[in-house]
Amino acid sequence: MAQTKPVVVVTRKLPDAIETRMMELFSARLNLDDTQMTRTQLIEAVKDADVLTPTVTDRIDAEIIAAAGPNLKLIANFGTGVDHIDLAAAAARGIVVTNTPDVLTEDTADMAMAMILAVARRLGEGERVLRAGKWSGWSPTWMLGRRINGKRLGIVGMGRIGRALAVRARGFGLSIHYHNRHRVHPDIEAELEATYWDSLDQMLARMDIISVNCPHTPATYHLLSARRLRLLAPQAFVVNTSRGEVIDESALTRMLAAGEIAGAALDVFENAPAVNPKLLALDNVVLVPHMGSATIEGRVAMGERVLINIKSFVDGNPPPDRVLLDAP
């Protein structure tokens, strides 16, 4: 008798190649119209699922995990960050959680570098003026941005993405500085010609550009608080391709509006998908709808990691990308 395929509930539409393989390997329940599942739908889904494959838009909290049926043994997240999943609640129920690390490093670093250039050279402003038919021709003093060559870039979070950004930034002549929970290996520092700052406050006060590349955890919530944002120089730019919650968005918005910071480029927002209307009204901000990982290659690679994690688990082997709960 053929073995029953495990029920895998996928909360959002994934690339066609990944969904096809899901159907071949498992009893997959796909979300073909890509409508975000409601909380009620998520609760119903976990009652029957053997595996849940959520994305960053799904908040899998303790209540949803408590509603899970006895068959749910794996949450195979489509994405690197897992701050939307209650890891402690999952562990208490004996549910394994996996993610998709390593595959988005280059794409996100590309986006961070692009946003540094965009905000410093006022590309968003110029594009809006041109589309609105307000450009009357070249002028020697109009729409002047900032040269990035020779400036100091402070990277908050020197993990894979931070290091990949540093490689790119050096090619544009930026001086690399960083703050990290742990200092990176001396060989990496030497290769990147990077200066380590044990004090985030001291680094912030001396940088021309700050790029946020650390994950969102309880320890990094509002890491760039109102107090820390006030340490920035008036000519400084802030770039965030990590998580919106790492920056006090209200404080950042107030300072941008008052001209206390030169500009910001944001791919993520504290209350996404909602965006602060005051941010939308500012010209000195580049706003992008969470596109840091949005490449065909990246999303397919994410899906392939999900498939590997599920297949390994179903076959009785440890999934390669298991997320372990940090010790208190």
DRENDO-1510 file (C-alpha; in Angstrom, 1 decimal, always signed):
<recs>
REC; n; res; u; v; w
REC; 1; MET; +0.0; +0.0; +0.0 .
REC; 2; ALA; +1.3; +3.4; -0.9 .
REC; 3; GLN; +2.3; +5.6; +2.0 .
REC; 4; THR; +0.1; +8.6; +2.5 .
REC; 5; LYS; +1.8; +11.9; +1.5 .
REC; 6; PRO; +2.1; +14.5; +4.3 .
REC; 7; VAL; -0.2; +17.4; +4.1 .
REC; 8; VAL; +1.7; +20.6; +3.5 .
REC; 9; VAL; -0.1; +23.9; +3.7 .
REC; 10; VAL; +1.5; +26.8; +1.8 .
REC; 11; THR; +0.2; +30.2; +2.9 .
REC; 12; ARG; +1.2; +32.3; -0.2 .
REC; 13; LYS; +1.8; +31.6; -3.9 .
REC; 14; LEU; +5.4; +30.4; -4.5 .
REC; 15; PRO; +7.3; +30.2; -7.8 .
REC; 16; ASP; +5.6; +27.8; -10.2 .
REC; 17; ALA; +8.6; +25.4; -10.3 .
REC; 18; ILE; +8.5; +25.1; -6.5 .
REC; 19; GLU; +4.7; +24.6; -6.3 .
REC; 20; THR; +4.9; +21.9; -9.0 .
REC; 21; ARG; +7.6; +20.0; -7.0 .
REC; 22; MET; +5.5; +20.5; -3.8 .
REC; 23; MET; +2.5; +18.8; -5.6 .
REC; 24; GLU; +4.8; +15.9; -6.7 .
REC; 25; LEU; +6.3; +15.2; -3.3 .
REC; 26; PHE; +3.5; +16.1; -0.9 .
REC; 27; SER; -0.2; +16.5; -0.5 .
REC; 28; ALA; +0.2; +20.2; -1.0 .
REC; 29; ARG; -2.5; +22.8; -0.4 .
REC; 30; LEU; -1.5; +25.8; -2.4 .
REC; 31; ASN; -2.6; +29.4; -2.2 .
REC; 32; LEU; -3.0; +30.0; -6.0 .
REC; 33; ASP; -4.5; +33.5; -5.8 .
REC; 34; ASP; -1.8; +34.7; -3.3 .
REC; 35; THR; -4.3; +36.3; -1.0 .
REC; 36; GLN; -2.9; +36.6; +2.5 .
REC; 37; MET; -4.5; +34.1; +4.8 .
REC; 38; THR; -6.6; +35.5; +7.7 .
REC; 39; ARG; -5.9; +34.6; +11.3 .
REC; 40; THR; -9.0; +32.3; +11.2 .
REC; 41; GLN; -7.8; +30.6; +8.1 .
REC; 42; LEU; -4.4; +30.0; +9.6 .
REC; 43; ILE; -6.0; +28.5; +12.7 .
REC; 44; GLU; -8.0; +26.1; +10.5 .
REC; 45; ALA; -5.0; +25.3; +8.4 .
REC; 46; VAL; -2.8; +24.1; +11.3 .
REC; 47; LYS; -5.5; +21.8; +12.6 .
REC; 48; ASP; -5.0; +19.5; +9.6 .
REC; 49; ALA; -1.5; +20.2; +8.4 .
REC; 50; ASP; +1.5; +17.9; +8.9 .
REC; 51; VAL; +3.7; +20.8; +7.7 .
REC; 52; LEU; +3.0; +24.5; +7.5 .
REC; 53; THR; +5.0; +26.7; +5.1 .
REC; 54; PRO; +4.4; +30.3; +6.1 .
REC; 55; THR; +6.1; +33.6; +5.0 .
REC; 56; VAL; +7.0; +36.8; +6.7 .
REC; 57; THR; +3.4; +38.1; +6.2 .
REC; 58; ASP; +2.0; +35.3; +8.5 .
REC; 59; ARG; +2.2; +35.9; +12.3 .
REC; 60; ILE; +2.4; +32.4; +13.7 .
REC; 61; ASP; +2.0; +33.2; +17.4 .
REC; 62; ALA; +1.3; +31.0; +20.4 .
REC; 63; GLU; -2.5; +31.0; +19.9 .
REC; 64; ILE; -2.2; +29.7; +16.4 .
REC; 65; ILE; +0.4; +27.1; +17.5 .
REC; 66; ALA; -1.9; +26.0; +20.3 .
REC; 67; ALA; -4.7; +25.4; +17.8 .
REC; 68; ALA; -2.5; +23.0; +15.8 .
REC; 69; GLY; -3.6; +19.4; +15.4 .
REC; 70; PRO; -1.4; +16.5; +16.6 .
REC; 71; ASN; +0.0; +16.0; +13.1 .
REC; 72; LEU; +1.7; +19.4; +12.8 .
REC; 73; LYS; +5.4; +18.6; +13.4 .
REC; 74; LEU; +7.2; +21.1; +11.1 .
REC; 75; ILE; +6.9; +24.8; +10.3 .
REC; 76; ALA; +9.1; +25.2; +7.2 .
REC; 77; ASN; +9.3; +28.9; +6.8 .
REC; 78; PHE; +9.8; +30.5; +3.4 .
REC; 79; GLY; +12.3; +33.1; +4.4 .
REC; 80; THR; +15.3; +33.8; +6.5 .
REC; 81; GLY; +13.8; +35.8; +9.4 .
REC; 82; VAL; +11.6; +33.9; +11.9 .
REC; 83; ASP; +10.6; +36.8; +14.2 .
REC; 84; HIS; +7.0; +36.3; +13.0 .
REC; 85; ILE; +7.0; +32.8; +14.5 .
REC; 86; ASP; +6.8; +32.1; +18.3 .
REC; 87; LEU; +9.7; +29.7; +18.5 .
REC; 88; ALA; +9.2; +29.1; +22.2 .
REC; 89; ALA; +5.6; +28.0; +21.7 .
REC; 90; ALA; +6.6; +25.8; +18.8 .
REC; 91; ALA; +9.4; +24.1; +20.8 .
REC; 92; ALA; +6.9; +23.5; +23.7 .
REC; 93; ARG; +4.7; +21.6; +21.3 .
REC; 94; GLY; +7.6; +19.7; +19.8 .
REC; 95; ILE; +7.3; +21.5; +16.5 .
REC; 96; VAL; +10.5; +21.9; +14.5 .
REC; 97; VAL; +11.0; +25.3; +12.7 .
REC; 98; THR; +13.2; +25.7; +9.7 .
REC; 99; ASN; +14.1; +28.7; +7.6 .
REC; 100; THR; +16.0; +29.5; +4.3 .
REC; 101; PRO; +19.3; +31.1; +5.1 .
REC; 102; ASP; +22.2; +32.0; +2.8 .
REC; 103; VAL; +20.2; +32.3; -0.4 .
REC; 104; LEU; +19.3; +36.0; -0.2 .
REC; 105; THR; +22.6; +37.4; +0.8 .
REC; 106; GLU; +23.6; +38.8; -2.6 .
REC; 107; ASP; +20.2; +40.1; -3.5 .
REC; 108; THR; +19.7; +42.0; -0.3 .
REC; 109; ALA; +23.2; +43.4; -0.4 .
REC; 110; ASP; +22.6; +44.6; -4.0 .
REC; 111; MET; +19.4; +46.3; -2.8 .
REC; 112; ALA; +21.2; +48.0; +0.2 .
REC; 113; MET; +23.9; +49.3; -2.2 .
REC; 114; ALA; +21.3; +50.5; -4.6 .
REC; 115; MET; +19.4; +52.4; -1.9 .
REC; 116; ILE; +22.6; +54.0; -0.6 .
REC; 117; LEU; +23.2; +55.4; -4.1 .
REC; 118; ALA; +19.5; +56.3; -4.5 .
REC; 119; VAL; +19.2; +58.4; -1.4 .
REC; 120; ALA; +22.6; +60.0; -1.6 .
REC; 121; ARG; +22.0; +61.1; -5.2 .
REC; 122; ARG; +18.3; +61.9; -4.8 .
REC; 123; LEU; +17.2; +59.5; -7.5 .
REC; 124; GLY; +13.7; +59.1; -6.2 .
REC; 125; GLU; +13.2; +62.9; -6.1 .
REC; 126; GLY; +14.5; +63.3; -9.6 .
REC; 127; GLU; +12.4; +60.5; -11.0 .
REC; 128; ARG; +9.2; +61.9; -9.4 .
REC; 129; VAL; +9.9; +65.4; -10.8 .
REC; 130; LEU; +10.5; +64.0; -14.3 .
REC; 131; ARG; +7.3; +61.9; -14.3 .
REC; 132; ALA; +5.3; +64.8; -13.0 .
REC; 133; GLY; +6.4; +66.9; -16.0 .
REC; 134; LYS; +8.1; +69.5; -13.7 .
REC; 135; TRP; +11.6; +69.3; -15.2 .
REC; 136; SER; +12.5; +72.5; -17.1 .
REC; 137; GLY; +16.1; +71.5; -18.0 .
REC; 138; TRP; +19.6; +71.2; -16.6 .
REC; 139; SER; +20.8; +73.6; -14.0 .
REC; 140; PRO; +24.2; +73.7; -12.3 .
REC; 141; THR; +22.8; +74.0; -8.8 .
REC; 142; TRP; +19.6; +72.0; -9.0 .
REC; 143; MET; +18.9; +68.6; -7.3 .
REC; 144; LEU; +22.4; +68.3; -5.9 .
REC; 145; GLY; +23.1; +65.1; -4.0 .
REC; 146; ARG; +26.1; +63.8; -2.1 .
REC; 147; ARG; +29.1; +62.0; -3.4 .
REC; 148; ILE; +29.6; +58.7; -1.6 .
REC; 149; ASN; +33.2; +58.1; -2.6 .
REC; 150; GLY; +35.4; +58.8; +0.5 .
REC; 151; LYS; +32.5; +58.7; +2.9 .
REC; 152; ARG; +32.1; +56.5; +6.0 .
REC; 153; LEU; +29.6; +53.6; +5.9 .
REC; 154; GLY; +28.5; +52.2; +9.3 .
REC; 155; ILE; +27.1; +48.7; +9.0 .
REC; 156; VAL; +24.9; +47.6; +11.9 .
REC; 157; GLY; +25.1; +43.8; +11.8 .
REC; 158; MET; +28.1; +42.3; +10.1 .
REC; 159; GLY; +26.6; +39.0; +9.2 .
REC; 160; ARG; +26.6; +37.5; +5.7 .
REC; 161; ILE; +24.6; +40.4; +4.2 .
REC; 162; GLY; +26.6; +43.1; +6.0 .
REC; 163; ARG; +29.8; +41.6; +4.7 .
REC; 164; ALA; +28.4; +41.3; +1.2 .
REC; 165; LEU; +27.4; +45.0; +1.4 .
REC; 166; ALA; +30.9; +45.9; +2.6 .
REC; 167; VAL; +32.4; +44.2; -0.4 .
REC; 168; ARG; +30.2; +46.3; -2.7 .
REC; 169; ALA; +30.7; +49.5; -0.8 .
REC; 170; ARG; +34.5; +49.3; -1.0 .
REC; 171; GLY; +34.1; +49.2; -4.7 .
REC; 172; PHE; +32.4; +52.6; -4.5 .
REC; 173; GLY; +35.2; +54.0; -2.4 .
REC; 174; LEU; +33.4; +53.9; +1.0 .
REC; 175; SER; +35.3; +53.5; +4.2 .
REC; 176; ILE; +33.8; +50.4; +6.1 .
REC; 177; HIS; +32.9; +50.6; +9.8 .
REC; 178; TYR; +30.7; +48.2; +11.7 .
REC; 179; HIS; +29.0; +47.3; +14.9 .
REC; 180; ASN; +28.1; +43.7; +15.6 .
REC; 181; ARG; +27.2; +41.6; +18.6 .
REC; 182; HIS; +30.5; +39.8; +18.1 .
REC; 183; ARG; +33.6; +41.1; +16.4 .
REC; 184; VAL; +34.3; +39.3; +13.1 .
REC; 185; HIS; +37.4; +37.3; +12.4 .
REC; 186; PRO; +40.6; +39.5; +12.0 .
REC; 187; ASP; +41.0; +38.0; +8.5 .
REC; 188; ILE; +37.6; +39.3; +7.5 .
REC; 189; GLU; +38.3; +42.7; +9.0 .
REC; 190; ALA; +41.6; +42.9; +7.1 .
REC; 191; GLU; +40.0; +41.8; +3.8 .
REC; 192; LEU; +37.3; +44.4; +4.1 .
REC; 193; GLU; +39.6; +47.0; +5.7 .
REC; 194; ALA; +36.8; +47.4; +8.2 .
REC; 195; THR; +36.9; +49.2; +11.5 .
REC; 196; TYR; +35.1; +47.6; +14.4 .
REC; 197; TRP; +33.2; +49.7; +17.0 .
REC; 198; ASP; +32.2; +48.1; +20.2 .
REC; 199; SER; +30.0; +51.1; +21.0 .
REC; 200; LEU; +27.2; +51.6; +18.6 .
REC; 201; ASP; +26.6; +55.1; +19.9 .
REC; 202; GLN; +30.2; +56.1; +19.1 .
REC; 203; MET; +30.0; +54.7; +15.6 .
REC; 204; LEU; +26.6; +56.4; +14.8 .
REC; 205; ALA; +28.0; +59.8; +15.7 .
REC; 206; ARG; +30.8; +59.5; +13.2 .
REC; 207; MET; +29.2; +58.0; +10.1 .
REC; 208; ASP; +28.0; +59.5; +6.9 .
REC; 209; ILE; +25.8; +56.5; +6.0 .
REC; 210; ILE; +24.2; +53.9; +8.4 .
REC; 211; SER; +23.0; +50.6; +6.9 .
REC; 212; VAL; +20.9; +48.4; +9.1 .
REC; 213; ASN; +21.6; +44.7; +8.4 .
REC; 214; CYS; +20.8; +42.9; +11.6 .
REC; 215; PRO; +17.8; +40.6; +12.3 .
REC; 216; HIS; +14.8; +41.7; +14.3 .
REC; 217; THR; +15.0; +40.1; +17.8 .
REC; 218; PRO; +13.8; +41.3; +21.2 .
REC; 219; ALA; +17.3; +42.7; +21.7 .
REC; 220; THR; +17.3; +44.7; +18.4 .
REC; 221; TYR; +13.8; +46.1; +18.7 .
REC; 222; HIS; +14.3; +49.9; +18.3 .
REC; 223; LEU; +18.0; +49.4; +18.4 .
REC; 224; LEU; +18.1; +52.7; +16.5 .
REC; 225; SER; +16.0; +54.5; +19.1 .
REC; 226; ALA; +15.1; +58.1; +19.2 .
REC; 227; ARG; +18.1; +58.7; +21.5 .
REC; 228; ARG; +20.5; +57.0; +19.1 .
REC; 229; LEU; +19.1; +58.6; +16.0 .
REC; 230; ARG; +19.8; +62.0; +17.6 .
REC; 231; LEU; +23.5; +61.0; +17.6 .
REC; 232; LEU; +23.6; +61.1; +13.8 .
REC; 233; ALA; +25.2; +64.0; +12.0 .
REC; 234; PRO; +22.8; +66.3; +10.0 .
REC; 235; GLN; +24.4; +65.1; +6.7 .
REC; 236; ALA; +23.9; +61.4; +7.5 .
REC; 237; PHE; +21.7; +59.0; +5.6 .
REC; 238; VAL; +20.0; +55.9; +7.1 .
REC; 239; VAL; +19.3; +52.8; +5.0 .
REC; 240; ASN; +17.3; +49.8; +6.2 .
REC; 241; THR; +16.9; +46.6; +4.3 .
REC; 242; SER; +16.5; +44.4; +7.4 .
REC; 243; ARG; +13.3; +44.8; +9.5 .
REC; 244; GLY; +11.3; +47.9; +10.2 .
REC; 245; GLU; +11.1; +47.2; +13.9 .
REC; 246; VAL; +14.9; +47.8; +14.3 .
REC; 247; ILE; +14.4; +51.6; +13.9 .
REC; 248; ASP; +12.0; +53.8; +15.9 .
REC; 249; GLU; +10.2; +54.9; +12.7 .
REC; 250; SER; +8.2; +57.7; +14.3 .
REC; 251; ALA; +11.4; +59.3; +15.7 .
REC; 252; LEU; +13.1; +58.8; +12.3 .
REC; 253; THR; +10.2; +60.5; +10.5 .
REC; 254; ARG; +10.2; +63.5; +12.8 .
REC; 255; MET; +13.9; +64.0; +12.3 .
REC; 256; LEU; +13.7; +63.7; +8.6 .
REC; 257; ALA; +10.9; +66.2; +8.4 .
REC; 258; ALA; +12.9; +68.6; +10.6 .
REC; 259; GLY; +16.0; +68.2; +8.5 .
REC; 260; GLU; +18.0; +66.8; +11.4 .
REC; 261; ILE; +19.0; +63.8; +9.2 .
REC; 262; ALA; +19.8; +64.3; +5.5 .
REC; 263; GLY; +17.7; +61.3; +4.2 .
REC; 264; ALA; +16.7; +57.7; +4.5 .
REC; 265; ALA; +16.1; +54.8; +2.2 .
REC; 266; LEU; +13.7; +52.2; +3.6 .
REC; 267; ASP; +12.8; +48.8; +2.2 .
REC; 268; VAL; +11.0; +47.7; +5.4 .
REC; 269; PHE; +8.5; +49.4; +7.7 .
REC; 270; GLU; +7.6; +49.1; +11.4 .
REC; 271; ASN; +3.9; +48.5; +10.7 .
REC; 272; ALA; +4.1; +46.9; +7.2 .
REC; 273; PRO; +2.3; +46.8; +4.9 .
REC; 274; ALA; +1.1; +50.1; +6.4 .
REC; 275; VAL; +3.5; +53.0; +5.8 .
REC; 276; ASN; +3.5; +56.2; +7.9 .
REC; 277; PRO; +1.7; +58.8; +5.8 .
REC; 278; LYS; +4.2; +61.4; +7.1 .
REC; 279; LEU; +7.0; +59.3; +5.5 .
REC; 280; LEU; +5.1; +59.3; +2.2 .
REC; 281; ALA; +5.0; +63.1; +2.2 .
REC; 282; LEU; +8.8; +63.5; +2.5 .
REC; 283; ASP; +11.0; +64.1; -0.5 .
REC; 284; ASN; +14.3; +63.1; +1.3 .
REC; 285; VAL; +13.2; +59.5; +1.6 .
REC; 286; VAL; +13.4; +56.6; -0.8 .
REC; 287; LEU; +10.6; +54.1; -0.1 .
REC; 288; VAL; +10.6; +50.6; -1.5 .
REC; 289; PRO; +7.9; +47.9; -0.8 .
REC; 290; HIS; +10.1; +45.1; +0.8 .
REC; 291; MET; +11.9; +44.2; -2.4 .
REC; 292; GLY; +15.3; +43.3; -1.0 .
REC; 293; SER; +14.9; +39.6; -1.8 .
REC; 294; ALA; +12.7; +40.1; -4.9 .
REC; 295; THR; +14.7; +38.3; -7.6 .
REC; 296; ILE; +13.5; +35.3; -9.5 .
REC; 297; GLU; +16.7; +33.5; -8.6 .
REC; 298; GLY; +16.4; +34.3; -5.0 .
REC; 299; ARG; +12.8; +33.2; -4.5 .
REC; 300; VAL; +13.4; +29.9; -6.4 .
REC; 301; ALA; +16.4; +29.2; -4.2 .
REC; 302; MET; +14.3; +29.9; -1.1 .
REC; 303; GLY; +11.7; +27.4; -2.3 .
REC; 304; GLU; +14.3; +24.8; -3.0 .
REC; 305; ARG; +15.6; +25.1; +0.6 .
REC; 306; VAL; +12.0; +24.7; +1.9 .
REC; 307; LEU; +11.6; +21.6; -0.2 .
REC; 308; ILE; +14.9; +20.2; +1.2 .
REC; 309; ASN; +13.9; +20.9; +4.7 .
REC; 310; ILE; +10.5; +19.3; +4.4 .
REC; 311; LYS; +11.8; +16.2; +2.5 .
REC; 312; SER; +14.6; +15.7; +5.0 .
REC; 313; PHE; +12.2; +15.9; +7.9 .
REC; 314; VAL; +9.6; +13.6; +6.3 .
REC; 315; ASP; +12.3; +11.0; +5.6 .
REC; 316; GLY; +13.3; +11.0; +9.2 .
REC; 317; ASN; +16.4; +13.0; +8.9 .
REC; 318; PRO; +17.4; +16.3; +10.6 .
REC; 319; PRO; +16.4; +19.2; +8.4 .
REC; 320; PRO; +19.5; +21.2; +7.5 .
REC; 321; ASP; +18.1; +24.6; +8.3 .
REC; 322; ARG; +16.6; +24.0; +11.7 .
REC; 323; VAL; +16.2; +27.1; +13.8 .
REC; 324; LEU; +17.2; +26.6; +17.4 .
REC; 325; LEU; +15.6; +28.6; +20.3 .
REC; 326; ASP; +18.2; +30.8; +21.9 .
REC; 327; ALA; +19.0; +30.0; +25.4 .
REC; 328; PRO; +17.6; +32.6; +27.9 .
</recs>
